[in-house]
Amino acid sequence: MHWVLRGVLVCIAVAALPAAAAPLLVADFERDPAGEGWITAGAPNDPGAPRWVEAADAPAGPHALAARTGYWASPLLPVTPGAYYRLDVSVKAEGNGYWHAWCYRVDAETPETEPAIISGTCSQLEAAGAWTPRVMWFRADRGVTHCRVVFQPLNGKPILVDGVSVRPIARHDVVACQDAVYATMPPLGYTPPKDRWQRLAATKRALQRGRSLRVVMLGDSNVNDIASSDWHLRVERACRGARLETIVSVLGSTGCWFYKEPEQLKTYVLDHRPDLLIIGGISHNNDLASIRAVIRGVRAAGKTEIVLMTGTAPRQDPATGTAWTLAVDPAGTDYRGKLARLAREEHVAYLDLCGPFFQYLAAAGHGEEWVYRDTYHFNDRGKHALARILAAYFTP
């Protein structure tokens, strides 16, 4: 596996969530966190570097973690590959920050050595003028043994953190959490094309019959964010008995120009033996020949069904300077039009995200910051919208 940043969700009231299992971590910071295994990054002489501070109004006691630069990271926590975990934290912040779940494979022979991050989760901590409980979740990827949860300020704006806990959460409870968040958003009206199953007959059959389906999502950090929306859990709920194993096979800023090489194709796709391959992202550099090469390389190795999925960039139709429409011009010269033609030529399925995603944003009446945490990556609302689009597309 390689280091990726998987953004997951959520910021809602703790009372709205299902009961959870025994925690891996509970921290009220009434003892020096350094003695409890917490670590920091930041220059020691920087007044904004991470500090353990007195905070009389902190909800878990009169101490908290503070930072304007760097980050705070928890002790290494043992996790089970493929399992979901819920992160509870109270936050007070002058500006937006990030939270992360960094995953590692700890070498049993040298446990004292700080391991390399092999996968991760990243999402937004929204600014809060008063102490606010936040609840998020993340999945431990294949091949990992431990994780750290991390809190990072941005742009020199201070954050305070208190009352941190991490505990396992069931798949169906993740969906309940998603529902609670989505209830605070305008509904997304998206009807997927009826002819999508022409190229996905085996996928449809497996879902309708409640079978297992192994899905590889190939691309960049944009795909990583989309995967971490956990759209597949919504499909499982709609298709009783079905079990989707999603494998996030990505590298930052990387497209099929890299994955087409035989060694990389084997490592990132073929070794996972997917039933369904979703190729997406915004890093293919308009190199349709390389996407075609990946399609043909996968086809030569087996019967994997394939979906070509657009990214969510550019954010407007360059031909009109306005929001993307739901209709894709079959003769269009933009990337999504070219990708649709490639899908037809190679007899694979096609999923356009630009139309439904940006039509939703326009209908909701909000600016881009409502769904993005930075220039290219989504915040919780953006991920929820994308989860609904993919769940609708893949639900028979």
NUGUKOL-221792 format. One record per residue (C-alpha): x, y, z. Coordinates in steps of 0.1 Angstrom, whole numbers, plus 2048, in hexadecimal, padded with zeros to 3 digits. Layout:
<recs>
<rec c1="X" c2="Y" c3="Z"/>
...
</recs>
This chain:
<recs>
<rec c1="800" c2="800" c3="800"/>
<rec c1="80A" c2="824" c3="7FC"/>
<rec c1="803" c2="843" c3="80F"/>
<rec c1="7E2" c2="852" c3="806"/>
<rec c1="7CB" c2="86B" c3="817"/>
<rec c1="7A9" c2="85E" c3="81B"/>
<rec c1="790" c2="878" c3="825"/>
<rec c1="773" c2="86C" c3="83A"/>
<rec c1="757" c2="87D" c3="84C"/>
<rec c1="744" c2="88C" c3="864"/>
<rec c1="73C" c2="8A9" c3="87B"/>
<rec c1="71B" c2="8A4" c3="88D"/>
<rec c1="70E" c2="8A2" c3="8B0"/>
<rec c1="718" c2="883" c3="8C4"/>
<rec c1="6F5" c2="87C" c3="8CF"/>
<rec c1="6EA" c2="876" c3="8AB"/>
<rec c1="701" c2="858" c3="8A7"/>
<rec c1="6FD" c2="833" c3="8B0"/>
<rec c1="70C" c2="824" c3="8CF"/>
<rec c1="730" c2="81A" c3="8CA"/>
<rec c1="747" c2="7FE" c3="8D6"/>
<rec c1="763" c2="800" c3="8F0"/>
<rec c1="77D" c2="81B" c3="8E7"/>
<rec c1="7A0" c2="817" c3="8DB"/>
<rec c1="7A8" c2="839" c3="8E9"/>
<rec c1="799" c2="851" c3="902"/>
<rec c1="7AC" c2="871" c3="909"/>
<rec c1="7A1" c2="88E" c3="920"/>
<rec c1="7C4" c2="89E" c3="921"/>
<rec c1="7C4" c2="8A2" c3="946"/>
<rec c1="7E7" c2="892" c3="946"/>
<rec c1="804" c2="89D" c3="930"/>
<rec c1="7FC" c2="88F" c3="90E"/>
<rec c1="821" c2="889" c3="906"/>
<rec c1="821" c2="870" c3="922"/>
<rec c1="803" c2="85F" c3="913"/>
<rec c1="813" c2="859" c3="8F1"/>
<rec c1="807" c2="878" c3="8DE"/>
<rec c1="820" c2="887" c3="8C6"/>
<rec c1="823" c2="8A9" c3="8B5"/>
<rec c1="832" c2="8BA" c3="897"/>
<rec c1="83D" c2="8DE" c3="898"/>
<rec c1="85B" c2="8F4" c3="8A1"/>
<rec c1="861" c2="8F5" c3="8C7"/>
<rec c1="867" c2="91A" c3="8C6"/>
<rec c1="848" c2="922" c3="8B2"/>
<rec c1="82E" c2="932" c3="8C9"/>
<rec c1="813" c2="921" c3="8B4"/>
<rec c1="822" c2="8FE" c3="8B7"/>
<rec c1="80D" c2="8E3" c3="8C7"/>
<rec c1="809" c2="8E8" c3="8EC"/>
<rec c1="7F7" c2="8D7" c3="90A"/>
<rec c1="7E4" c2="8F4" c3="919"/>
<rec c1="7CC" c2="8FE" c3="934"/>
<rec c1="7A9" c2="903" c3="927"/>
<rec c1="790" c2="90A" c3="942"/>
<rec c1="772" c2="906" c3="92C"/>
<rec c1="77E" c2="8E5" c3="91B"/>
<rec c1="762" c2="8CB" c3="91D"/>
<rec c1="777" c2="8AD" c3="92A"/>
<rec c1="78A" c2="8C1" c3="944"/>
<rec c1="79F" c2="8E0" c3="948"/>
<rec c1="7BA" c2="8D6" c3="92F"/>
<rec c1="7BB" c2="8D1" c3="909"/>
<rec c1="7D2" c2="8CF" c3="8EB"/>
<rec c1="7D9" c2="8EF" c3="8D9"/>
<rec c1="7EB" c2="8F8" c3="8B8"/>
<rec c1="7EE" c2="913" c3="89E"/>
<rec c1="809" c2="900" c3="88A"/>
<rec c1="814" c2="8DC" c3="887"/>
<rec c1="7FD" c2="8C1" c3="894"/>
<rec c1="7F4" c2="8AA" c3="8B1"/>
<rec c1="7F4" c2="884" c3="8AB"/>
<rec c1="7E7" c2="869" c3="8C2"/>
<rec c1="7F9" c2="84A" c3="8CE"/>
<rec c1="7FA" c2="82D" c3="8B6"/>
<rec c1="7D9" c2="81B" c3="8B8"/>
<rec c1="7D5" c2="7F6" c3="8AD"/>
<rec c1="7BB" c2="7F3" c3="891"/>
<rec c1="7AC" c2="7D6" c3="87D"/>
<rec c1="7B0" c2="7D9" c3="857"/>
<rec c1="78E" c2="7E1" c3="847"/>
<rec c1="77E" c2="7EB" c3="867"/>
<rec c1="76D" c2="80D" c3="86D"/>
<rec c1="775" c2="824" c3="88A"/>
<rec c1="763" c2="841" c3="899"/>
<rec c1="776" c2="860" c3="8A5"/>
<rec c1="765" c2="877" c3="8BE"/>
<rec c1="775" c2="898" c3="8C7"/>
<rec c1="76C" c2="8BA" c3="8D4"/>
<rec c1="77B" c2="8D7" c3="8C1"/>
<rec c1="77D" c2="8FD" c3="8C5"/>
<rec c1="78E" c2="90E" c3="8A7"/>
<rec c1="791" c2="930" c3="898"/>
<rec c1="795" c2="922" c3="875"/>
<rec c1="791" c2="901" c3="862"/>
<rec c1="7AA" c2="8E6" c3="869"/>
<rec c1="7AF" c2="8C2" c3="85F"/>
<rec c1="7AC" c2="8A1" c3="871"/>
<rec c1="7BE" c2="882" c3="865"/>
<rec c1="7BF" c2="85D" c3="86C"/>
<rec c1="7E2" c2="851" c3="862"/>
<rec c1="7E5" c2="82B" c3="85E"/>
<rec c1="805" c2="817" c3="862"/>
<rec c1="812" c2="7F4" c3="860"/>
<rec c1="827" c2="7F0" c3="880"/>
<rec c1="844" c2="7D7" c3="87D"/>
<rec c1="841" c2="7BE" c3="899"/>
<rec c1="867" c2="7BA" c3="899"/>
<rec c1="86E" c2="7DF" c3="89D"/>
<rec c1="850" c2="7EE" c3="8AE"/>
<rec c1="864" c2="80A" c3="8BD"/>
<rec c1="86B" c2="818" c3="89A"/>
<rec c1="852" c2="833" c3="88E"/>
<rec c1="841" c2="822" c3="870"/>
<rec c1="83A" c2="832" c3="84F"/>
<rec c1="817" c2="83E" c3="848"/>
<rec c1="808" c2="827" c3="82D"/>
<rec c1="7E5" c2="834" c3="82B"/>
<rec c1="7D1" c2="84F" c3="83A"/>
<rec c1="7B1" c2="863" c3="83F"/>
<rec c1="7AD" c2="889" c3="83D"/>
<rec c1="78F" c2="89F" c3="841"/>
<rec c1="785" c2="8C1" c3="84D"/>
<rec c1="781" c2="8CE" c3="871"/>
<rec c1="76A" c2="8EC" c3="86C"/>
<rec c1="76F" c2="90C" c3="881"/>
<rec c1="75C" c2="90E" c3="8A1"/>
<rec c1="75B" c2="92C" c3="8B8"/>
<rec c1="750" c2="916" c3="8D6"/>
<rec c1="758" c2="8F3" c3="8E0"/>
<rec c1="746" c2="8DC" c3="8C7"/>
<rec c1="744" c2="8B6" c3="8C7"/>
<rec c1="74E" c2="8A7" c3="8A6"/>
<rec c1="74A" c2="883" c3="89B"/>
<rec c1="75D" c2="874" c3="87D"/>
<rec c1="764" c2="851" c3="871"/>
<rec c1="77F" c2="840" c3="85D"/>
<rec c1="788" c2="81D" c3="850"/>
<rec c1="7A9" c2="80B" c3="856"/>
<rec c1="7B6" c2="801" c3="834"/>
<rec c1="7C3" c2="7DF" c3="82A"/>
<rec c1="7E4" c2="7D5" c3="838"/>
<rec c1="7E6" c2="7EE" c3="855"/>
<rec c1="7EB" c2="7E6" c3="879"/>
<rec c1="7E9" c2="808" c3="88B"/>
<rec c1="7DD" c2="82C" c3="887"/>
<rec c1="7E1" c2="84E" c3="897"/>
<rec c1="7C6" c2="869" c3="897"/>
<rec c1="7D4" c2="88B" c3="88F"/>
<rec c1="7C8" c2="8AF" c3="894"/>
<rec c1="7D7" c2="8CB" c3="87E"/>
<rec c1="7D1" c2="8F0" c3="87D"/>
<rec c1="7D2" c2="904" c3="85D"/>
<rec c1="7DD" c2="926" c3="853"/>
<rec c1="7EA" c2="92E" c3="876"/>
<rec c1="7C6" c2="92E" c3="885"/>
<rec c1="7C7" c2="91E" c3="8A8"/>
<rec c1="7B4" c2="8FE" c3="8B0"/>
<rec c1="7AC" c2="8EF" c3="8D2"/>
<rec c1="7A5" c2="8C9" c3="8D5"/>
<rec c1="796" c2="8B6" c3="8F3"/>
<rec c1="783" c2="896" c3="8FB"/>
<rec c1="791" c2="87F" c3="8E0"/>
<rec c1="785" c2="85B" c3="8DC"/>
<rec c1="789" c2="841" c3="8C1"/>
<rec c1="774" c2="821" c3="8C0"/>
<rec c1="768" c2="807" c3="8A7"/>
<rec c1="748" c2="80C" c3="895"/>
<rec c1="733" c2="7F4" c3="880"/>
<rec c1="72D" c2="7F9" c3="85B"/>
<rec c1="707" c2="7FE" c3="860"/>
<rec c1="70E" c2="818" c3="87A"/>
<rec c1="724" c2="82B" c3="862"/>
<rec c1="706" c2="82E" c3="84A"/>
<rec c1="6F1" c2="83A" c3="867"/>
<rec c1="70B" c2="855" c3="86D"/>
<rec c1="70A" c2="85E" c3="848"/>
<rec c1="6E4" c2="862" c3="84A"/>
<rec c1="6E7" c2="879" c3="868"/>
<rec c1="6FF" c2="890" c3="855"/>
<rec c1="6EC" c2="88F" c3="834"/>
<rec c1="6CC" c2="89A" c3="846"/>
<rec c1="6DD" c2="8BC" c3="84C"/>
<rec c1="6E3" c2="8C0" c3="826"/>
<rec c1="6CB" c2="8C8" c3="809"/>
<rec c1="6C1" c2="8A7" c3="7F8"/>
<rec c1="6D4" c2="89E" c3="7D9"/>
<rec c1="6BE" c2="896" c3="7BA"/>
<rec c1="6D2" c2="87F" c3="7A4"/>
<rec c1="6C4" c2="864" c3="78D"/>
<rec c1="6DF" c2="84E" c3="77D"/>
<rec c1="6DD" c2="844" c3="759"/>
<rec c1="6C8" c2="825" c3="754"/>
<rec c1="6E0" c2="816" c3="73B"/>
<rec c1="6FD" c2="815" c3="753"/>
<rec c1="6F8" c2="7F0" c3="75A"/>
<rec c1="6FF" c2="7E6" c3="735"/>
<rec c1="724" c2="7E6" c3="73E"/>
<rec c1="71F" c2="7DB" c3="762"/>
<rec c1="70A" c2="7BC" c3="75F"/>
<rec c1="71F" c2="7A6" c3="777"/>
<rec c1="720" c2="7C2" c3="791"/>
<rec c1="6FB" c2="7C7" c3="790"/>
<rec c1="6F5" c2="7A1" c3="793"/>
<rec c1="70C" c2="79F" c3="7B1"/>
<rec c1="6FB" c2="7BC" c3="7C3"/>
<rec c1="6D8" c2="7AF" c3="7BB"/>
<rec c1="6E1" c2="78C" c3="7C8"/>
<rec c1="6F1" c2="799" c3="7E8"/>
<rec c1="714" c2="78D" c3="7DF"/>
<rec c1="737" c2="79B" c3="7E7"/>
<rec c1="747" c2="7B3" c3="7CF"/>
<rec c1="76C" c2="7BE" c3="7CF"/>
<rec c1="76F" c2="7E2" c3="7C3"/>
<rec c1="790" c2="7F3" c3="7BB"/>
<rec c1="790" c2="819" c3="7B9"/>
<rec c1="7AE" c2="824" c3="7A5"/>
<rec c1="7BB" c2="848" c3="7A3"/>
<rec c1="7C7" c2="865" c3="7B8"/>
<rec c1="7BF" c2="876" c3="7D9"/>
<rec c1="79E" c2="882" c3="7C9"/>
<rec c1="794" c2="85E" c3="7C5"/>
<rec c1="7A0" c2="858" c3="7E8"/>
<rec c1="788" c2="872" c3="7F5"/>
<rec c1="76B" c2="863" c3="7E1"/>
<rec c1="773" c2="840" c3="7EE"/>
<rec c1="773" c2="84C" c3="811"/>
<rec c1="750" c2="859" c3="80E"/>
<rec c1="747" c2="834" c3="814"/>
<rec c1="72D" c2="834" c3="7F8"/>
<rec c1="730" c2="80F" c3="7F7"/>
<rec c1="71F" c2="80B" c3="819"/>
<rec c1="700" c2="81C" c3="80B"/>
<rec c1="6FF" c2="803" c3="7EE"/>
<rec c1="703" c2="7E6" c3="807"/>
<rec c1="6E5" c2="7F3" c3="81B"/>
<rec c1="6D0" c2="7F5" c3="7FB"/>
<rec c1="6DB" c2="7D3" c3="7EF"/>
<rec c1="6D4" c2="7BB" c3="80B"/>
<rec c1="6F0" c2="7A2" c3="810"/>
<rec c1="708" c2="7B3" c3="7F8"/>
<rec c1="72B" c2="7BA" c3="805"/>
<rec c1="742" c2="7D3" c3="7F3"/>
<rec c1="767" c2="7D1" c3="7FB"/>
<rec c1="775" c2="7F2" c3="7EF"/>
<rec c1="79A" c2="7F4" c3="7E9"/>
<rec c1="7A8" c2="817" c3="7E6"/>
<rec c1="7C6" c2="815" c3="7CF"/>
<rec c1="7D3" c2="838" c3="7CA"/>
<rec c1="7F1" c2="84E" c3="7CA"/>
<rec c1="7EF" c2="874" c3="7CD"/>
<rec c1="7EF" c2="887" c3="7AC"/>
<rec c1="7F2" c2="866" c3="799"/>
<rec c1="7DE" c2="859" c3="77B"/>
<rec c1="7DD" c2="83E" c3="761"/>
<rec c1="7FE" c2="84B" c3="751"/>
<rec c1="80E" c2="83A" c3="770"/>
<rec c1="7F6" c2="81D" c3="776"/>
<rec c1="7F8" c2="810" c3="752"/>
<rec c1="81B" c2="803" c3="757"/>
<rec c1="81A" c2="7DD" c3="75B"/>
<rec c1="82A" c2="7DD" c3="77D"/>
<rec c1="813" c2="7F8" c3="78A"/>
<rec c1="7F4" c2="7E9" c3="77B"/>
<rec c1="7FC" c2="7C9" c3="78C"/>
<rec c1="802" c2="7DA" c3="7AE"/>
<rec c1="7E5" c2="7F3" c3="7AE"/>
<rec c1="7CA" c2="7DF" c3="79C"/>
<rec c1="7D0" c2="7BB" c3="792"/>
<rec c1="7DE" c2="7AE" c3="7B3"/>
<rec c1="7BE" c2="7B9" c3="7C3"/>
<rec c1="7A9" c2="7A3" c3="7AC"/>
<rec c1="78C" c2="7BB" c3="7A8"/>
<rec c1="76A" c2="7B3" c3="79C"/>
<rec c1="765" c2="7D8" c3="795"/>
<rec c1="77F" c2="7F2" c3="78D"/>
<rec c1="776" c2="817" c3="790"/>
<rec c1="78F" c2="82E" c3="77F"/>
<rec c1="78C" c2="852" c3="78A"/>
<rec c1="79E" c2="871" c3="795"/>
<rec c1="7AB" c2="892" c3="788"/>
<rec c1="7CF" c2="888" c3="781"/>
<rec c1="7CE" c2="876" c3="760"/>
<rec c1="7DB" c2="894" c3="74D"/>
<rec c1="7C0" c2="88F" c3="732"/>
<rec c1="7D5" c2="870" c3="728"/>
<rec c1="7B9" c2="85B" c3="71A"/>
<rec c1="7D1" c2="843" c3="709"/>
<rec c1="7DF" c2="839" c3="72C"/>
<rec c1="7BB" c2="834" c3="739"/>
<rec c1="7B5" c2="81E" c3="71B"/>
<rec c1="7D5" c2="80B" c3="722"/>
<rec c1="7C9" c2="804" c3="746"/>
<rec c1="7A7" c2="7F8" c3="73A"/>
<rec c1="7B7" c2="7E0" c3="721"/>
<rec c1="7D1" c2="7D4" c3="73A"/>
<rec c1="7B6" c2="7CC" c3="753"/>
<rec c1="7A0" c2="7BB" c3="739"/>
<rec c1="7BD" c2="7A5" c3="72E"/>
<rec c1="7C0" c2="798" c3="751"/>
<rec c1="79C" c2="78E" c3="758"/>
<rec c1="777" c2="798" c3="758"/>
<rec c1="778" c2="7B7" c3="76E"/>
<rec c1="75D" c2="7D0" c3="766"/>
<rec c1="769" c2="7F4" c3="763"/>
<rec c1="75A" c2="817" c3="769"/>
<rec c1="76A" c2="836" c3="75D"/>
<rec c1="762" c2="852" c3="775"/>
<rec c1="768" c2="877" c3="770"/>
<rec c1="777" c2="88C" c3="78C"/>
<rec c1="768" c2="8AC" c3="797"/>
<rec c1="77F" c2="8C4" c3="784"/>
<rec c1="77D" c2="8DB" c3="774"/>
<rec c1="760" c2="8E9" c3="788"/>
<rec c1="74F" c2="8FA" c3="76B"/>
<rec c1="74A" c2="8F1" c3="746"/>
<rec c1="767" c2="903" c3="735"/>
<rec c1="751" c2="907" c3="716"/>
<rec c1="737" c2="91B" c3="728"/>
<rec c1="746" c2="927" c3="748"/>
<rec c1="728" c2="91A" c3="75B"/>
<rec c1="720" c2="8FC" c3="771"/>
<rec c1="722" c2="8DA" c3="760"/>
<rec c1="701" c2="8CD" c3="753"/>
<rec c1="6F6" c2="8AA" c3="759"/>
<rec c1="6F7" c2="8A2" c3="734"/>
<rec c1="719" c2="898" c3="726"/>
<rec c1="71F" c2="8A3" c3="703"/>
<rec c1="729" c2="883" c3="6EF"/>
<rec c1="73D" c2="899" c3="6D8"/>
<rec c1="74C" c2="8AF" c3="6F3"/>
<rec c1="770" c2="8B9" c3="6F3"/>
<rec c1="772" c2="8BC" c3="719"/>
<rec c1="780" c2="8A0" c3="72E"/>
<rec c1="75F" c2="891" c3="739"/>
<rec c1="753" c2="890" c3="715"/>
<rec c1="773" c2="87F" c3="70A"/>
<rec c1="771" c2="866" c3="727"/>
<rec c1="74D" c2="85D" c3="71E"/>
<rec c1="758" c2="856" c3="6FA"/>
<rec c1="775" c2="841" c3="707"/>
<rec c1="75D" c2="82D" c3="71D"/>
<rec c1="746" c2="826" c3="6FF"/>
<rec c1="764" c2="81C" c3="6E9"/>
<rec c1="771" c2="804" c3="703"/>
<rec c1="74F" c2="7F7" c3="70D"/>
<rec c1="752" c2="801" c3="732"/>
<rec c1="73B" c2="814" c3="749"/>
<rec c1="73D" c2="83A" c3="74E"/>
<rec c1="734" c2="84F" c3="76C"/>
<rec c1="734" c2="875" c3="76A"/>
<rec c1="739" c2="887" c3="78B"/>
<rec c1="73C" c2="8AA" c3="77E"/>
<rec c1="717" c2="8AE" c3="774"/>
<rec c1="705" c2="8A1" c3="793"/>
<rec c1="71F" c2="8AF" c3="7AC"/>
<rec c1="720" c2="8D2" c3="7A0"/>
<rec c1="6FB" c2="8D3" c3="798"/>
<rec c1="6F5" c2="8CA" c3="7BC"/>
<rec c1="70D" c2="8E5" c3="7C8"/>
<rec c1="6FA" c2="8FF" c3="7B3"/>
<rec c1="6D8" c2="8F3" c3="7BF"/>
<rec c1="6E4" c2="8F4" c3="7E3"/>
<rec c1="6ED" c2="919" c3="7DE"/>
<rec c1="70F" c2="917" c3="7ED"/>
<rec c1="733" c2="91F" c3="7E2"/>
<rec c1="74E" c2="905" c3="7DC"/>
<rec c1="75B" c2="908" c3="7FF"/>
<rec c1="73B" c2="8F7" c3="80B"/>
<rec c1="747" c2="8D6" c3="7FC"/>
<rec c1="76D" c2="8DA" c3="7FA"/>
<rec c1="787" c2="8DB" c3="815"/>
<rec c1="7A2" c2="8E7" c3="7FD"/>
<rec c1="7A6" c2="8EC" c3="7D8"/>
<rec c1="7A3" c2="8C8" c3="7CE"/>
<rec c1="796" c2="8B4" c3="7EC"/>
<rec c1="773" c2="8B1" c3="7FB"/>
<rec c1="766" c2="8B9" c3="81E"/>
<rec c1="74B" c2="8A5" c3="82E"/>
<rec c1="72E" c2="8B4" c3="81B"/>
<rec c1="740" c2="8AE" c3="7FA"/>
<rec c1="746" c2="88A" c3="803"/>
<rec c1="722" c2="884" c3="80D"/>
<rec c1="716" c2="892" c3="7EC"/>
<rec c1="72E" c2="87C" c3="7D9"/>
<rec c1="724" c2="85D" c3="7EE"/>
<rec c1="700" c2="863" c3="7E3"/>
<rec c1="70A" c2="865" c3="7BE"/>
<rec c1="71E" c2="845" c3="7BF"/>
<rec c1="705" c2="832" c3="7D4"/>
<rec c1="6E9" c2="83C" c3="7BC"/>
<rec c1="6FE" c2="831" c3="79E"/>
<rec c1="708" c2="80F" c3="7AC"/>
<rec c1="6E6" c2="806" c3="7BC"/>
<rec c1="6D1" c2="7F1" c3="7A4"/>
</recs>
